Amino acid sequence: MDDNARSVVVLSLGGTIAMTAQTDGGATPTLSADDLVAAVPGLADTGFHVEVHDFRRLPGASLAFSDLLEVALKVETLAVDGVVITQGTDTIEETAYLLDLVTTGDTPIVVTGAMRNASMAGADGPANVLAAIRVAASTEVRGAGCVVVFAEEIHAARWVRKTHATSPTAFTSYPGPIGYVAEDRVRITARPTPSPVIDPRSATSPARTAIFTVGLGDDGALLHALGDHVDGLVVAAFGAGHVPMACVDALSELTKRMPVVLATRTGSGPVLRRTYGFPGSESDLLGRGLISSSTLDPIKARILLQLLLMTAADKDQIAQTFSTVS
């Protein structure tokens, strides 16, 4: 089928891309999905059939796991060539990875948004929506998993990060974008290996997870306190997976009560396994029962851990799933 005859559904969840400035100067979600698409110059010239749905009108920070699991179930019912999800940028990296984990099939799922609301000069929403629709409609993207499209770059859900609070080029990834849009053409230059798949319909068990970011001089007291309120924990450790020696006993105790995932707070690169051997090193912590996040950053590791706990996975199943992530 020619790309120009392809069909795309746009699901709007709200966020800056759907916001306009109010009389008090604060921006709030006011634009519908139809409004967003109507503001995109050049969309009619593509020849794509675009259908739009208002799914939520929430700031990205207020989206919940329940909202996104509903999105996943909705996506699975759509008989289209691609899906675009517009939402607030605060949680795009989480939404994209969650959808990557709970959706199946080859249909492109593209998440995008805007750093500048529609009332601002140089609003980036229309350009991002157009690029996202092009990517969703492209046969090149089939089988690449969920992706994030921003500033005409295509990022894999597993690697994408928001790395700037305000820049229109806030989204980056390591080892880099898997493709880009240029001269109206979608180009894919790399493909990530498939993610583990979790059935969204089985994610019904209550669970609470958290990320604990290790800091200079931590003594373990906060870890002990946090352990009373969560069902699973991600430790954002120094470097390649290191914590202060004073935290080791607290983490050892927590691993007896819940899954504790070891990630690096650097945001890229792997948790090592056997390079260092001091108390609080990666080999010491893994030997005490912590689970390596491999190359998942703490935010993505928490998404995977949360979904696994919501499906009532036990610690061995959780460890096995994380071992498949590379």
C-alpha positions as CSV (number, residue, x, y, z in Angstrom):
1,M,0.0,0.0,0.0
2,D,1.2,3.5,-0.8
3,D,2.1,5.5,2.4
4,N,-0.1,8.4,1.2
5,A,-3.2,6.3,1.5
6,R,-2.5,5.2,5.0
7,S,-4.6,5.7,8.1
8,V,-3.5,7.1,11.5
9,V,-5.4,7.6,14.8
10,V,-4.3,10.5,17.1
11,L,-5.1,10.0,20.7
12,S,-4.8,13.2,22.8
13,L,-4.0,12.9,26.5
14,G,-3.5,16.7,27.2
15,G,-0.3,18.3,28.3
16,T,1.5,21.4,27.0
17,I,0.8,20.5,23.4
18,A,-2.9,20.9,24.2
19,M,-2.5,24.0,26.4
20,T,-3.2,27.7,25.9
21,A,-2.4,30.6,28.2
22,Q,-5.2,31.8,30.4
23,T,-6.0,35.3,31.6
24,D,-3.9,34.8,34.7
25,G,-0.9,33.8,32.5
26,G,-0.9,30.1,33.4
27,A,-1.3,27.5,30.7
28,T,-3.9,24.8,31.1
29,P,-5.1,22.0,28.7
30,T,-7.9,23.5,26.6
31,L,-7.3,22.2,23.0
32,S,-9.1,19.1,21.8
33,A,-7.5,16.5,19.5
34,D,-9.3,18.1,16.6
35,D,-7.9,21.5,17.5
36,L,-4.4,20.0,17.6
37,V,-4.7,18.4,14.2
38,A,-6.4,21.4,12.6
39,A,-3.4,23.5,13.6
40,V,-0.9,21.4,11.6
41,P,0.2,23.1,8.4
42,G,0.7,20.7,5.5
43,L,-1.1,17.8,7.0
44,A,-3.9,17.8,4.4
45,D,-1.2,17.6,1.7
46,T,0.1,14.2,3.0
47,G,-3.1,12.4,1.9
48,F,-3.2,10.4,5.1
49,H,-6.5,9.6,6.7
50,V,-6.3,11.0,10.2
51,E,-8.9,10.2,12.9
52,V,-8.7,12.0,16.2
53,H,-9.9,11.1,19.7
54,D,-9.9,13.0,23.0
55,F,-8.8,10.4,25.5
56,R,-7.8,12.6,28.5
57,R,-7.2,16.3,29.1
58,L,-4.6,16.1,31.8
59,P,-1.1,17.5,32.5
60,G,1.5,14.9,31.8
61,A,2.4,14.9,35.5
62,S,-1.1,13.8,36.5
63,L,-1.3,10.7,34.2
64,A,-1.5,7.4,36.1
65,F,-0.8,3.8,35.3
66,S,-4.5,3.2,34.9
67,D,-4.8,5.9,32.2
68,L,-2.0,4.4,30.2
69,L,-3.1,0.8,30.5
70,E,-6.5,2.0,29.1
71,V,-4.6,3.6,26.3
72,A,-2.9,0.3,25.6
73,L,-6.1,-1.6,25.5
74,K,-7.6,1.1,23.1
75,V,-4.6,0.9,20.8
76,E,-5.0,-2.9,20.5
77,T,-8.6,-2.4,19.2
78,L,-7.6,0.0,16.4
79,A,-7.5,-1.3,12.9
80,V,-5.2,1.4,11.5
81,D,-1.7,1.7,10.1
82,G,-0.3,3.7,12.9
83,V,-1.2,5.5,16.2
84,V,0.0,8.8,17.5
85,I,-0.3,9.7,21.2
86,T,0.0,13.4,22.2
87,Q,0.6,14.2,25.9
88,G,2.6,16.3,28.3
89,T,6.3,16.0,28.1
90,D,6.8,15.5,31.8
91,T,6.1,11.8,31.6
92,I,6.7,11.0,27.9
93,E,9.7,8.8,28.6
94,E,7.6,6.7,31.0
95,T,4.5,6.5,28.8
96,A,6.5,5.4,25.8
97,Y,8.3,2.6,27.7
98,L,5.1,1.4,29.4
99,L,3.3,1.2,26.0
100,D,6.4,-0.6,24.6
101,L,6.0,-3.2,27.3
102,V,2.2,-3.8,27.1
103,T,1.4,-3.6,23.3
104,T,2.0,-6.3,20.7
105,G,2.1,-6.4,17.0
106,D,4.0,-4.3,14.4
107,T,1.7,-1.3,14.2
108,P,3.8,1.9,14.9
109,I,3.0,3.7,18.2
110,V,4.4,7.2,18.3
111,V,4.4,9.5,21.3
112,T,4.9,13.2,21.0
113,G,4.1,16.5,22.6
114,A,5.4,20.1,22.8
115,M,7.7,22.1,25.0
116,R,6.0,25.4,24.0
117,N,2.3,25.7,24.4
118,A,0.1,26.9,21.5
119,S,0.0,30.5,22.8
120,M,3.8,31.0,22.6
121,A,5.9,32.2,19.7
122,G,7.5,29.3,18.0
123,A,5.1,26.7,19.4
124,D,6.6,23.3,18.4
125,G,3.4,21.2,18.7
126,P,2.3,21.4,15.1
127,A,5.7,20.4,13.7
128,N,6.0,17.5,16.2
129,V,2.4,16.3,15.4
130,L,3.1,16.3,11.6
131,A,6.4,14.5,12.0
132,A,4.8,11.9,14.4
133,I,1.9,11.3,11.9
134,R,4.5,10.7,9.2
135,V,6.4,8.3,11.3
136,A,3.2,6.4,12.4
137,A,2.1,6.1,8.7
138,S,5.5,4.9,7.5
139,T,6.1,1.2,6.7
140,E,9.7,1.8,7.7
141,V,8.7,2.0,11.4
142,R,6.7,-1.3,11.6
143,G,8.2,-3.6,14.2
144,A,10.4,-0.9,15.8
145,G,8.3,-0.8,19.0
146,C,6.9,2.3,20.6
147,V,8.9,5.4,19.7
148,V,9.1,9.1,20.7
149,V,9.2,11.7,17.9
150,F,10.5,15.2,18.8
151,A,12.3,17.8,16.7
152,E,12.1,15.3,13.7
153,E,14.2,12.7,15.6
154,I,12.9,9.2,16.3
155,H,13.9,7.8,19.6
156,A,13.3,4.2,20.9
157,A,11.1,4.1,24.0
158,R,13.7,2.1,25.9
159,W,16.4,4.8,25.6
160,V,14.6,8.1,25.3
161,R,15.1,10.7,28.1
162,K,13.9,14.2,28.7
163,T,17.2,16.0,29.4
164,H,16.2,19.6,29.5
165,A,13.4,21.5,31.3
166,T,12.5,23.9,28.5
167,S,14.4,23.3,25.3
168,P,12.4,22.2,22.2
169,T,15.2,19.6,21.7
170,A,14.7,18.3,25.3
171,F,14.5,14.6,24.2
172,T,17.6,12.7,23.6
173,S,18.7,9.1,23.9
174,Y,21.8,7.0,24.3
175,P,23.2,5.5,22.0
176,G,21.2,8.0,19.9
177,P,18.0,8.3,17.8
178,I,17.0,5.3,15.8
179,G,15.9,7.5,12.9
180,Y,14.7,10.9,11.7
181,V,12.4,12.7,9.4
182,A,13.9,14.8,6.6
183,E,12.2,16.2,3.4
184,D,9.0,14.5,4.5
185,R,10.6,11.1,4.4
186,V,11.0,8.8,7.4
187,R,14.4,7.1,7.7
188,I,15.1,4.3,10.3
189,T,18.8,3.7,10.9
190,A,18.7,1.2,13.8
191,R,16.2,-1.1,15.5
192,P,16.2,-2.0,19.2
193,T,15.7,-5.7,20.2
194,P,12.2,-6.4,21.3
195,S,11.1,-5.6,24.8
196,P,9.6,-8.1,27.2
197,V,5.8,-8.2,26.7
198,I,3.4,-7.8,29.6
199,D,-0.4,-8.3,29.1
200,P,-2.1,-5.1,30.3
201,R,-5.2,-7.0,31.2
202,S,-3.2,-8.9,33.9
203,A,-1.9,-5.8,35.5
204,T,-4.5,-5.6,38.2
205,S,-2.7,-6.2,41.5
206,P,-2.2,-3.1,43.7
207,A,1.5,-2.1,44.0
208,R,3.6,0.8,45.0
209,T,7.2,1.4,43.8
210,A,9.7,4.1,44.3
211,I,13.1,5.3,43.1
212,F,15.7,6.0,45.7
213,T,18.5,8.2,44.4
214,V,21.7,7.6,46.3
215,G,23.6,10.8,47.4
216,L,26.9,11.6,49.0
217,G,26.9,10.7,52.6
218,D,23.7,8.6,52.7
219,D,23.6,6.5,55.8
220,G,20.7,4.1,55.0
221,A,18.2,5.7,57.4
222,L,15.9,6.9,54.6
223,L,16.1,3.5,52.9
224,H,14.8,1.8,56.1
225,A,12.0,4.4,56.3
226,L,11.0,4.0,52.6
227,G,10.9,0.2,52.9
228,D,7.9,0.4,55.1
229,H,5.8,2.1,52.3
230,V,6.7,0.3,49.0
231,D,6.3,-3.1,47.5
232,G,9.4,-2.7,45.3
233,L,12.3,-0.3,45.0
234,V,14.7,0.9,42.4
235,V,18.0,2.2,43.7
236,A,19.6,4.9,41.4
237,A,23.2,4.2,42.4
238,F,26.5,6.0,41.7
239,G,28.4,5.2,38.6
240,A,28.2,1.6,37.4
241,G,26.1,0.5,40.4
242,H,27.7,1.7,43.7
243,V,26.3,2.9,47.0
244,P,27.9,4.1,50.3
245,M,29.0,1.3,52.6
246,A,26.5,2.7,55.2
247,C,23.6,1.8,52.9
248,V,24.6,-1.9,52.4
249,D,22.9,-3.3,55.5
250,A,19.7,-1.5,54.8
251,L,19.6,-2.8,51.2
252,S,20.4,-6.3,52.4
253,E,17.4,-6.2,54.7
254,L,15.1,-4.8,52.0
255,T,16.0,-7.6,49.6
256,K,14.5,-10.0,52.0
257,R,11.2,-8.2,51.9
258,M,10.8,-7.0,48.3
259,P,12.5,-6.9,44.9
260,V,15.2,-4.2,44.9
261,V,16.5,-3.2,41.4
262,L,20.0,-1.7,41.1
263,A,20.3,1.0,38.4
264,T,22.8,3.7,37.6
265,R,21.8,7.3,38.2
266,T,24.0,8.5,35.3
267,G,21.1,7.8,32.9
268,S,23.1,5.8,30.4
269,G,25.4,2.8,30.3
270,P,25.1,-0.6,32.0
271,V,25.2,-1.6,35.6
272,L,28.4,-3.7,35.9
273,R,28.5,-7.2,37.4
274,R,32.0,-8.0,38.5
275,T,34.4,-5.1,37.9
276,Y,34.5,-3.8,41.5
277,G,34.5,-5.8,44.7
278,F,34.3,-3.3,47.7
279,P,31.4,-3.2,50.1
280,G,28.6,-1.3,48.3
281,S,30.0,-2.2,44.8
282,E,27.9,-3.7,42.0
283,S,29.3,-7.2,42.6
284,D,28.7,-6.9,46.4
285,L,25.1,-5.7,46.0
286,L,24.1,-8.2,43.3
287,G,25.6,-10.9,45.6
288,R,23.2,-9.7,48.3
289,G,20.2,-10.2,46.1
290,L,19.7,-6.9,44.3
291,I,18.5,-7.3,40.7
292,S,20.4,-5.6,38.0
293,S,18.5,-3.2,35.7
294,S,21.1,-3.8,33.0
295,T,20.9,-0.8,30.7
296,L,17.6,0.5,31.9
297,D,17.8,3.8,33.6
298,P,16.0,4.2,37.0
299,I,12.8,5.7,35.5
300,K,12.4,2.9,33.0
301,A,13.4,0.2,35.6
302,R,10.6,1.5,37.8
303,I,8.1,1.2,35.0
304,L,9.1,-2.4,34.4
305,L,9.2,-3.3,38.1
306,Q,5.8,-1.7,38.7
307,L,4.1,-3.6,35.8
308,L,5.6,-6.9,37.0
309,L,4.4,-6.3,40.5
310,M,0.9,-5.4,39.2
311,T,0.8,-8.8,37.4
312,A,1.7,-10.5,40.7
313,A,5.1,-11.6,39.5
314,D,7.4,-13.0,42.2
315,K,11.0,-12.0,42.8
316,D,12.4,-14.8,40.7
317,Q,10.1,-13.9,37.8
318,I,11.1,-10.3,38.1
319,A,14.8,-11.1,38.1
320,Q,14.4,-13.3,35.1
321,T,12.5,-10.5,33.2
322,F,15.2,-7.9,34.0
323,S,17.9,-10.4,32.9
324,T,16.4,-10.3,29.4
325,V,16.9,-6.5,29.1
326,S,20.2,-5.6,27.5
